[in-house]
Amino acid sequence: MSDAPRLPGLRPTPPRLLQSAGFRFALLFIAIYSVAASFLVAVLWWATAGALDRQTIASIRTDASTLVERFRESGTPGLVEAIEERLALDAQNETIYLLVAADGRRLAGNLRDWPTAIGEDGTWFRTRIQHDGGVAEARVHRRDLPGLRLLVGRDESERVQLRLLLTEGVAWSLGAVLIFAGLGAALIRRALQARMRPAVATALGIAGGDLSHRVPLSGQGDEFDRLGATMNDMLDRIASLMAGLRGVSDAIAHDLRTPIARARAKLEESLNTAAGEAELRAAMEEGIADLDNISRVFQALLRIAEAEAGARRAAFAPLDLPEVLRDAAEFYEAMAEAHEQRLETDLPEHLAHVVGDRDLLLQAVANLLDNAIKFTPPGGVIRLEARDTGARIEVAVSDSGPGLPPQDRAQALDRFYRADSSRHLPGSGLGLSLVRAVAQLHGGEAVLLDAMPGADPPGLRVVISLAKL
C-alpha cells in the first residue's frame, strides 16, 4: 500500500469499473432482480414450509383441546382411553402423546420419559425425543390438568427432510437467479454501451473541431434517439451560430471599415487643408458624428447578442404591453406627421399574461415604426396593432410603402442585410435583426408579410409573436 499523503480536499477516485454508467445500471438491475427473486422465494417458502408448520400447529392445538374436553367430561380414565384410541388409529406413527401423574408416573402415551427443557403450561417448542425406536424431531405442546401433565405433539422428521429439500432447492434457485442476473446485467451494459457509442463518437469528432458530425438515429424513437435528436439540434444551432458569427465578423469588417476610414480621411484632410478654426471645427463635428454612428452599431450588436444569448431574461417582469405600445406610438406620431404620414393604432385596453423585458420590447417596436416611417411615402398610413390569439400575443406594424420581395424577406432579418432598394437610405441593417432576437427571447418569432396582398405597392407587415407566460 502506498504511503503517499493524500492532498486535502481531493475525493478518492472510484475504481474504473464503477465509473462506468453501464456497470452501475447493471448493478442496479442485479439488485432489483435479486430482490424480486427473493420475494418470490419467500412467498414460495411461506406457501409450502410455512403452510406445513401452520397445519401441524393447528392439528396439535385441536387435538389438545379435544383431550382436555374429554378429561373434563370423563376424568383421567376417559383421557387415558382417548389417548390409547388415537395411538391405535395412527397408522403412520406420527402422533406423540404422554400423560403423567403429578409424581411423574407415566399413565398413557407413546413416550417413555418426560422430555427435558419443557416449559410451562401452554408453551410450544421443538425438541428431539426418543420415538419409534429412534431419535426424532418433534413439535410438542404442554397442557397442565389437575394432578396431571399432558404432552401432545407430532413427529416432524419427514417434514424436516422436506424442509431441507426445499431449502436446497431454494439455494440452487437463488444461485441460478444470480447467474442469470449477472448475464442480464452484462447484456444490459453491452446494450447501453452500443447505444451510447455513436453519441460518444460524435462528441469526440466535435471536440476535434469537425462540426459536421451528427449522431445517427436508430429510428426506434426511444430515449437514446431523443437524446441524439436533441444533440443534433444543439449541434445545428451551434453551427448556425458559428456561421452567423463569421457573417457578423465579415459584415463588421466590411460595413465599419468604410465609415472609420471616411472619418479618418476627413480629419486628416481637415488637419492639412483647413483654412481656419471654423472649418477645422466643422470637420471635427462630422468625425464625431461618424464615430457616434459606429458606436450605435456596436450598441445594437451588443443588444442583439444579449437577446440571442438570453442574458436579458433576468429583467423579465409582468408588464402592460398596450401601455408600452401606446408610449411608442405617441413618440413616433409626431415623426410621422413631419413626414406627412398618418400613424394609426388598434390596441386593446389590457393584455393578460405578458411577461418580458419592457425596454427590449419597446426598442423592437421602435425599430419597426422607424423603418415604416423611413420607407412609407408622404400621404401613406402606418398601423400599429396588438391582439391576443389565445395561444400567443401578436404585435404587428404595417405600412403602405414598397414592401419587400419574397426573395429578400428570408435575409432581411439577418445582421447588416440591406436590400438593394434601401442602400441609399441611412441605417446599419441591424433593426430587424434586433426585432427577431427580441421575439425569440420572448419565446416567439418575427414574420414578414405583405401588408396589402395583391396591391401595388403591397407594403410591409411585420408580426412579432410573444409566448404567454
C-alpha positions in Angstrom: 0.0 0.0 0.0 1.3 3.4 -0.9 2.2 5.8 2.0 2.0 8.9 -0.2 -0.1 11.6 1.6 -3.5 12.4 0.2 -4.0 16.0 -0.7 -6.7 17.7 1.4 -10.0 18.5 -0.4 -9.5 15.8 -3.1 -12.0 13.0 -3.1 -10.7 9.5 -3.8 -11.2 8.3 -7.3 -13.6 5.4 -7.6 -12.4 2.2 -9.3 -12.5 2.4 -13.1 -15.3 -0.2 -13.3 -17.5 1.9 -11.0 -17.0 4.9 -13.2 -19.0 3.1 -16.0 -22.6 4.1 -16.0 -23.4 0.8 -17.8 -21.8 -1.1 -14.9 -23.8 0.9 -12.3 -27.0 0.3 -14.3 -26.1 -3.4 -14.4 -25.6 -3.5 -10.6 -29.0 -1.8 -10.2 -30.5 -4.4 -12.4 -28.9 -7.2 -10.3 -30.2 -5.6 -7.1 -33.8 -5.3 -8.4 -33.8 -8.7 -9.9 -32.4 -10.3 -6.7 -35.0 -8.5 -4.6 -37.8 -9.7 -6.8 -36.4 -13.3 -6.8 -36.0 -13.2 -3.0 -39.6 -12.0 -2.6 -40.8 -14.8 -4.9 -38.8 -17.4 -2.9 -40.1 -16.0 0.4 -43.7 -16.3 -0.9 -42.9 -19.9 -2.1 -41.5 -20.8 1.3 -44.4 -19.3 3.2 -46.8 -21.2 0.9 -45.0 -24.6 1.5 -42.9 -24.9 4.6 -44.9 -22.3 6.4 -48.2 -24.0 5.4 -46.9 -27.3 6.8 -45.9 -25.6 10.1 -49.3 -23.9 10.4 -51.1 -27.2 9.6 -49.1 -29.0 12.2 -49.8 -26.4 14.9 -53.5 -26.3 14.1 -53.7 -30.1 14.3 -51.9 -30.2 17.7 -54.0 -27.4 19.1 -57.2 -29.1 18.0 -56.1 -32.4 19.4 -55.0 -31.0 22.7 -58.3 -29.1 23.1 -60.3 -32.2 22.4 -58.3 -34.2 25.0 -58.8 -31.5 27.6 -62.5 -31.5 26.9 -62.6 -35.3 27.3 -60.8 -35.0 30.6 -63.4 -32.6 31.9 -66.2 -35.0 30.8 -64.8 -38.4 31.8 -61.8 -37.6 34.1 -58.5 -39.4 34.0 -59.8 -42.8 32.8 -61.6 -41.2 29.9 -58.4 -39.2 28.9 -56.3 -42.3 29.0 -58.8 -44.2 26.9 -58.9 -41.3 24.3 -55.1 -41.3 24.0 -55.0 -45.1 23.5 -57.7 -44.8 20.8 -55.7 -42.2 19.0 -52.5 -44.2 19.1 -54.3 -47.2 17.8 -55.7 -45.3 14.8 -52.3 -43.7 14.0 -51.1 -45.9 11.2 -48.1 -43.6 10.3 -47.0 -43.3 13.9 -46.7 -39.5 13.7 -48.7 -38.6 16.8 -47.0 -38.1 20.1 -48.8 -38.3 23.5 -47.6 -38.5 27.1 -49.7 -38.3 30.1 -48.0 -38.4 33.5 -49.3 -38.0 37.1 -48.1 -35.3 39.4 -45.5 -37.7 40.9 -44.0 -38.4 37.4 -45.7 -41.8 37.0 -46.5 -42.5 33.3 -50.2 -43.1 32.7 -50.5 -43.2 28.9 -48.8 -42.3 25.6 -46.0 -43.5 23.3 -43.1 -41.7 25.1 -41.3 -43.4 27.9 -40.0 -40.3 29.7 -40.9 -36.7 30.1 -38.6 -34.7 27.8 -36.2 -32.3 29.4 -36.3 -28.5 29.0 -40.1 -28.5 28.8 -41.6 -25.0 29.5 -44.7 -24.0 31.4 -48.3 -24.8 30.6 -49.4 -23.7 27.1 -45.9 -23.4 25.6 -44.9 -24.6 22.2 -41.4 -25.9 21.4 -39.4 -28.2 19.2 -37.3 -30.9 20.8 -35.5 -34.2 20.0 -37.2 -37.2 21.5 -36.9 -41.0 21.5 -39.7 -42.1 19.4 -40.5 -45.2 17.4 -37.1 -46.7 18.2 -35.0 -43.7 17.3 -34.3 -40.0 17.8 -36.9 -37.8 16.1 -37.6 -34.1 15.6 -40.9 -33.2 17.3 -43.1 -30.2 17.9 -45.0 -30.6 21.2 -47.5 -28.6 23.2 -47.8 -28.9 27.0 -51.2 -28.7 28.8 -51.4 -29.0 32.6 -54.6 -30.6 34.2 -55.5 -31.1 37.8 -52.9 -33.6 39.1 -51.8 -34.4 35.5 -49.3 -33.2 32.8 -50.2 -33.7 29.2 -47.9 -33.5 26.1 -49.4 -33.5 22.6 -47.2 -33.4 19.6 -46.3 -34.6 16.1 -43.3 -36.3 14.7 -41.7 -33.8 12.2 -38.9 -35.9 10.9 -40.4 -36.2 7.4 -41.3 -32.5 7.4 -37.8 -31.6 8.4 -36.5 -33.7 5.5 -38.9 -32.0 3.2 -37.9 -28.6 4.5 -34.2 -29.4 3.9 -35.0 -30.4 0.3 -36.9 -27.2 -0.1 -34.1 -25.2 1.3 -31.6 -26.9 -1.0 -33.9 -26.2 -4.0 -34.2 -22.5 -2.9 -30.5 -22.2 -2.6 -29.9 -23.6 -6.1 -32.7 -21.4 -7.4 -31.1 -18.3 -5.9 -27.8 -19.3 -7.3 -29.3 -19.6 -10.8 -31.1 -16.3 -10.3 -27.8 -14.6 -9.5 -26.2 -16.2 -12.6 -29.0 -15.1 -14.9 -29.0 -11.7 -13.2 -25.3 -11.3 -13.9 -25.8 -12.4 -17.6 -28.7 -10.0 -17.9 -26.6 -7.2 -16.4 -23.8 -7.9 -18.8 -26.2 -7.8 -21.7 -27.7 -4.5 -20.4 -24.2 -3.0 -20.0 -23.2 -4.0 -23.5 -26.5 -2.7 -25.0 -26.1 0.6 -23.2 -22.5 0.9 -24.5 -23.6 0.1 -28.0 -26.4 2.7 -28.0 -24.1 5.3 -26.5 -21.2 4.6 -28.8 -22.5 6.8 -31.7 -23.1 9.8 -29.4 -19.6 9.4 -27.9 -18.0 9.2 -31.3 -19.9 12.3 -32.4 -18.9 14.2 -29.3 -15.2 13.2 -29.9 -15.5 14.4 -33.5 -17.0 17.7 -32.4 -14.3 18.1 -29.8 -11.7 17.5 -32.6 -13.1 20.6 -34.4 -15.3 18.9 -37.0 -18.8 20.4 -36.6 -20.3 18.3 -39.4 -20.6 15.2 -37.2 -24.2 14.2 -36.2 -25.5 11.4 -34.0 -27.0 8.7 -36.2 -30.5 7.7 -35.1 -31.8 4.2 -35.0 -35.4 5.1 -35.8 -36.8 3.3 -32.7 -37.9 6.6 -31.2 -36.6 5.7 -27.7 -34.7 7.7 -25.1 -31.4 7.4 -27.0 -32.9 8.6 -30.2 -34.5 11.5 -28.4 -31.1 12.3 -26.8 -29.4 12.0 -30.2 -32.0 14.3 -31.9 -31.6 16.8 -29.1 -27.8 16.7 -29.6 -28.2 17.1 -33.3 -30.5 20.1 -32.8 -27.9 21.6 -30.4 -25.1 21.0 -33.0 -27.2 22.6 -35.8 -27.8 25.6 -33.5 -24.0 25.8 -32.8 -23.2 25.5 -36.5 -25.8 28.2 -37.2 -24.3 30.5 -34.5 -20.8 29.9 -35.8 -21.9 30.7 -39.3 -23.6 33.8 -38.0 -20.5 34.8 -36.1 -18.4 34.5 -39.2 -21.0 36.5 -41.1 -21.1 39.2 -38.4 -17.3 39.4 -38.4 -17.2 39.8 -42.1 -20.1 42.3 -42.0 -18.4 44.3 -39.3 -15.1 44.3 -41.2 -16.9 45.4 -44.3 -19.5 47.9 -43.0 -17.5 49.6 -40.3 -14.2 49.8 -42.2 -15.7 52.4 -44.6 -17.1 54.9 -42.0 -13.9 54.6 -39.9 -11.7 55.2 -42.9 -14.0 58.1 -44.0 -13.9 59.7 -40.6 -10.1 59.4 -40.5 -9.7 60.8 -44.1 -11.9 63.8 -43.2 -10.0 64.5 -40.1 -6.6 64.1 -41.8 -7.7 66.3 -44.7 -9.1 69.0 -42.4 -5.9 68.9 -40.4 -3.9 69.6 -43.6 -6.2 71.9 -45.5 -8.4 73.7 -43.0 -8.2 77.4 -43.6 -9.4 78.3 -40.2 -10.8 77.3 -36.9 -14.4 77.2 -38.3 -13.5 74.6 -41.0 -11.5 72.5 -38.5 -14.4 72.6 -36.0 -16.9 71.5 -38.7 -14.6 68.6 -39.7 -14.3 67.5 -36.1 -18.1 67.6 -35.7 -18.5 65.4 -38.8 -15.9 63.0 -37.4 -17.7 62.8 -34.1 -21.0 62.2 -35.8 -19.4 59.3 -37.8 -18.0 57.8 -34.6 -21.4 58.1 -32.9 -22.9 56.1 -35.7 -20.2 53.5 -35.3 -20.9 53.4 -31.6 -24.6 53.0 -32.2 -23.8 50.0 -34.5 -21.8 48.4 -31.7 -24.5 49.0 -29.2 -27.1 47.4 -31.5 -24.9 44.4 -31.9 -24.5 44.1 -28.2 -28.2 44.2 -27.6 -28.8 41.6 -30.3 -26.1 39.3 -28.7 -27.6 39.7 -25.3 -31.1 38.9 -26.6 -29.9 35.8 -28.5 -27.9 34.5 -25.5 -30.9 35.0 -23.2 -28.8 37.3 -20.9 -31.7 39.7 -20.6 -34.2 37.2 -19.0 -33.2 38.4 -15.6 -35.1 41.7 -16.5 -38.4 39.8 -17.3 -41.4 41.1 -15.3 -45.1 41.3 -15.8 -45.9 44.4 -17.9 -48.8 46.2 -19.5 -47.9 45.7 -23.2 -50.6 48.1 -24.6 -49.2 50.9 -22.5 -45.7 50.2 -23.9 -47.1 50.3 -27.4 -49.0 53.5 -26.8 -45.8 55.1 -25.5 -44.0 54.1 -28.7 -46.9 55.3 -30.9 -47.0 58.7 -29.1 -43.3 59.3 -29.7 -43.4 58.3 -33.4 -46.7 60.0 -34.2 -45.0 63.4 -34.4 -42.3 62.0 -36.6 -44.9 60.5 -38.9 -46.7 63.9 -39.1 -43.5 65.6 -40.0 -43.2 63.2 -43.0 -46.8 63.8 -43.9 -47.9 60.3 -42.8 -50.6 59.0 -40.6 -50.0 56.7 -37.7 -53.0 54.6 -36.6 -53.3 52.3 -33.6 -55.5 49.4 -32.8 -54.6 48.4 -29.2 -56.7 46.7 -26.5 -57.1 48.1 -23.1 -55.2 45.2 -21.5 -53.4 42.0 -22.5 -53.1 39.4 -19.8 -50.2 37.0 -19.2 -47.5 39.2 -20.7 -44.1 38.9 -19.1 -40.9 40.2 -20.7 -38.2 42.9 -20.9 -40.0 46.2 -21.3 -37.0 48.1 -22.7 -36.2 45.5 -25.4 -39.9 45.2 -26.5 -40.1 49.0 -26.7 -36.8 49.1 -28.7 -38.1 46.4 -31.1 -41.4 48.2 -31.8 -39.5 51.5 -32.1 -37.3 49.9 -34.8 -40.3 48.7 -36.7 -42.0 52.1 -36.6 -38.8 53.9 -37.6 -38.4 51.6 -40.6 -42.1 52.1 -41.5 -41.7 55.9 -41.4 -38.5 55.6 -43.4 -40.0 53.6 -46.3 -43.6 55.0 -46.4 -44.1 57.8 -48.9 -45.9 61.1 -47.9 -49.6 60.5 -47.5 -49.1 56.9 -46.5 -50.5 55.1 -43.5 -48.6 53.3 -40.7 -50.6 51.0 -38.4 -49.6 49.6 -35.0 -51.8 46.9 -33.6 -51.8 44.1 -30.9 -54.1 41.2 -30.2 -54.4 38.0 -28.1 -54.7 35.0 -30.4 -55.3 32.6 -27.5 -52.0 30.8 -27.6 -49.8 33.9 -28.2 -49.7 37.7 -28.2 -49.2 39.3 -31.6 -47.8 42.8 -32.2 -47.9 44.0 -35.8 -46.6 47.1 -37.6 -47.9 47.7 -41.2 -47.0 50.3 -43.7 -48.1 51.3 -47.2 -44.5 51.5 -48.5 -42.9 49.5 -51.4 -42.6 46.3 -49.2 -40.1 43.6 -49.6 -39.9 41.0 -52.4 -40.2 37.4 -51.1 -36.6 36.6 -52.0 -35.4 39.4 -49.7 -37.6 38.5 -46.7 -35.6 35.5 -45.7 -32.4 37.6 -45.4 -34.0 40.8 -44.1 -33.8 39.6 -40.5 -30.0 38.9 -40.8 -27.5 41.3 -39.4 -26.3 44.0 -41.7 -28.5 42.9 -44.6 -29.9 45.7 -46.7 -31.9 45.3 -49.8 -30.7 47.0 -53.0 -33.6 49.4 -52.9 -32.6 50.7 -49.4 -28.8 51.0 -49.7 -29.1 54.7 -50.4 -31.0 55.3 -47.1 -29.3 55.8 -43.8 -29.1 52.8 -41.5 -26.9 49.8 -40.5 -29.2 46.9 -41.3 -29.5 45.8 -37.7 -33.0 46.9 -36.8 -34.9 43.8 -38.0 -32.1 41.6 -36.5 -32.8 43.0 -33.1 -36.6 42.5 -33.7 -36.1 38.8 -34.4 -33.7 38.4 -31.4 -36.2 40.1 -29.1 -39.1 37.9 -30.4 -37.0 34.7 -29.9 -36.0 35.8 -26.4 -39.8 36.0 -25.6 -40.5 32.6 -27.0 -41.8 33.7 -30.3 -40.7 34.8 -33.8 -40.8 37.6 -36.2 -42.6 37.2 -39.6 -42.5 39.5 -42.6 -45.7 39.6 -44.8 -47.3 41.8 -47.4 -49.5 44.4 -45.7 -51.9 44.6 -48.6 -51.6 41.4 -50.7 -52.3 42.0 -54.4 -51.9 45.8 -54.1 -49.1 47.8 -55.8 -47.2 48.6 -53.8 -48.1 45.8 -51.3 -46.5 47.5 -48.3 -44.9 45.5 -45.5 -46.4 43.9 -42.4 -44.0 42.7 -39.6 -45.6 40.5 -37.0 -44.0 39.7 -33.6 -45.4 36.8 -31.7 -44.8 36.5 -28.0 -45.3 33.5 -25.8 -47.9 33.8 -23.0 -46.5 33.1 -19.6 
